[in-house]
Amino acid sequence: MEVQTFEQMQDQVGEPANGALSEHLKRAVLSAGSSPRLSAAGAGALLFDPGTGVFDAELQGRLLALARRAESDLPSGASIEVVLGVNNLLLSFNPLQLHPDKAATALLRLWESADAVAVAKRTIELPVVYGGEAGEDLVALAAGAGLSVDEYVRRHSNASYAVACVGSMPGFAYMTGLPAELAVPRRKVPRMKVAEGTVIVGGAQAGVMPCTAPSGWHLIGRTETRMFDARNTPPCLLEPGTEVRFIVKGIEA
């Protein structure tokens, strides 16, 4: 997503008679200090970014609380949509129903009282067969970490993961909690076809493919549990804040 400057946003929606749109948003950012930061993302969206560049689980929980409060507290007729990112949040709204000034002020006000402790958690267990054809990178990843395959699987499955956000494709959950020694840069050349249900790692995160699609993440196994089904309510198995545990169903050579 390309974040636009205040001046670019003015070009799209026109300059108000008193110039209040740009100046109000600038004052909101300045009053909040260096963190959080507010940026206009088009005429009807604001990017709220309190992050420092290093993932912070407590901050993510507070953002989740902010997202839920924004959805419930902001005017329902303004077509409010909140998209949670990793240590940031995008608020989309109808600028004809909710002025960007008021949206910015409301976000900052809600942020001051957002409490991560109030976010309820649920735990999902995913049985995994590690290795084999579906997990063709497992042996190389274990060797690269200086571990046996069994030890790699033990460390991966013993960790507790949390869904930071859902995006990229329907049902794809970005999970934090991968042990630091298992972190690995994503592939320089993505595979063009990674099967649904493939358990993957990339950077400092873990994930599961919700559908067959290209991916630059590394393949370590497979689960039969479906991440996305349009017939279900909700269609995504995992949502922000969900705790995930990978259960060893087997290890294939």
N, C-alpha and C positions, 0 to 999 in steps of 0.2 A: 504494500500500500504506500502510495506517495503522499506524504504529509505536506500540505500547502502552507505558505506563509499567510499572515493576516492580509497583506496587500493583495495576494493572489485571490483570496476569498472575496475581497471587496470587488475585484474585477468581475467576479461571477454574479454577486448578488446586488451590486450597485452600492455606492456610498450613501449612507443615511444622511439626512439633512444636517444633523449636528455632529456627524463623524463618530457617534457613540459606539458603534459596533467594534471597530478596531481598537479604539482607546480603552473600552471597557475590558475586552479580552486581555489586552496588554497589562492593564492594571491588575487583573485577576492573577495573571502569571507572576507578576512582580510581587504581589502581596503574599503569594504562596512560597516565595523564595526559590532557591534552585531546585527544590523538590517539594511537591510534585510540579510537573510542567504540563501546561495546556497548549495544544496546537490545533489550529483549524484544519480539518481534513475535508475540504469541500464546503459547500454552502450550508449543509445540514449535518455536520458531524464534528466531534471534538475528540482528539486523542489525549487521554489522561495518562501521564507517564511519571510515576513517582520512583521508578527504578534507578539503580546506580550502574547497571551493566553487568552486575553479578547477581545470579538468581538468589532470591530471598524468600524462603517458604512462608515466613510470617507475613511478609508484605503481600504475597500472593493470596493468602487467606483473608487479609484485610480487603484486597481488591475484590475478592469473591463476595464478601459481605457488602461492599459498595455496589457491586453489580445488582445484587438482589434488592437492595434498598432503592436504587435508581429505578428499577423496573416497577416497583410498587408505589414509590412516592411521587415520581414525576407524572405530569398530566397524561392520562391514558389516551386522550385524543390527539396527541402529538406524534403518533406512530413511533414510540420509543423502542429502540432496539439496542441492546448492550452486548458487545462482543468482547469477551475476556481474552486477553493475550497473556504472554509470559511477562509478569511484572508490569503490565500496562493494561489499558482498557479503552475501547472505542465506544463512544456514545453517538448513536445515529438518531436523528429526529427530523420532523417536518418543521423547517424554519418559519413557515407561515403560521404554524400553530404554537411553536415554542421559540421565542427569540434566542439567538445564540448567547446574548448577554445573560439571560436568565438561566440557560442551560449551564453555562460556565460557573455562575454563582452557586447554583444548586449542587453541582458536583463537588465543589470545594467545601460547601457546608456539610454535605453528607459524608465526605471523606474525614472530616474532623471527628465525627462520631462513629465511624465504621469500626467495628470490633470483630477481629478474626475469630475470637473465642466463641462467638455466637453461631458460627457456621457448623451445622450438624454434618457428621461424616458417615458414610456407608462404605462397607468393604466388599469387594468382589474378588473371588478366587478364580484364577484361570489355569486349568490343567494344561501342561505343556509337555510335548515330546521334543526333547532337545536333540539337535544334530540331525543326521540323515540328509536326505535330499532337500528338505525344507529349510534346514539349518546348515547350509553348506559352508558358512563362514566360521562356524563354531571352533573348529580345530585351529585355524589360523589365529583367531582372536585369543584363544587360550594361550597359544604359544607366544603371541606378542605380549601378553600380560605376564609371561613367566609362570603360568599355571598349568596344571593338568586339566583335561576336559572336565573331569569330575569336580575339581575344585572350582573351576569357573562356574559350572552349573550351580554348585552349592552357594556360592557368593551371590549369583544373580537371583536365585530363588529365595534366599534368606532375607533379601532386602525388602523393605516396605516402600511402595511407590505411591505417589499422589498425582492425580490428574491436574495439571496446571491449567490447561485449556483444551478445547476441541476445535480442530480446524484442518486446513489443507485439503481434506476430503471428508465426506459425511461419515461421522463416527470415529475419525482418527483422533486419539487422545495422546497429547504430549505428556509423558509421565516423568516426573522428577524422582530422584531417590536412587538412581543407578550408582553403585559403589564407584568411588573415584578411580580405582585401579582398573575398572572395566570400561572407562570412558575411552572413546576412539573417534577420530575425525571421520566424517562421512566420506563415502567414496567420491573420488574426483569425477568418475563417469558413472552415472546412475544406471541401474538395470532397467530395461524397458518393460519388464513384466515380473512383478513380485506377487505371489498368490495371496488371496484372501486368507486370513488366519495366521500368516507368518509373523512370528515374534522377532522383533528387530531392535537394534540399538544404534544410536547415532549421536555423536558428541557426548554430552553428559545425560542423555535422556534415553528412555525405553519406549517401546510402542508395539502395537499390533496392527497389521494391515486390515482395514475394514472391508476392503474390496481388492480385486486384482488390478494393479496399477503400477506405474513406474515408481522407483524409489532409489535413493542413494544411501539408504541405511543398510546396516549389516544384518545378515540373516542367521539366527541362532536356533530356531525351532518352529513349532507350529502348535496352535491351539484350535480345537473344534468349536469353541465358543464364539458366537457371532457378535461382532461389535456394532453392527448396524442392520436394522430390518425395518423397512418403511411401514410394515404392517403392525409393528409394535407401538405402544404408547408408554413412554417416549420411544422414538425410533433408535436412539443411541443408547447402548448399554452403559457407557461410562459418561460421566459429566464432571465438570470442574469440582474439585474437592473430594471426589471418590478416591478411596484408598484401594490399591490393587496389590494382590499377592499372587505370584506365579508359583504353582504347585507342580513338582516334578512328577510327571506321569511315566516318563521313561527317557532313556538316553540311547540314541542310535549311533552306530559308528559312521 
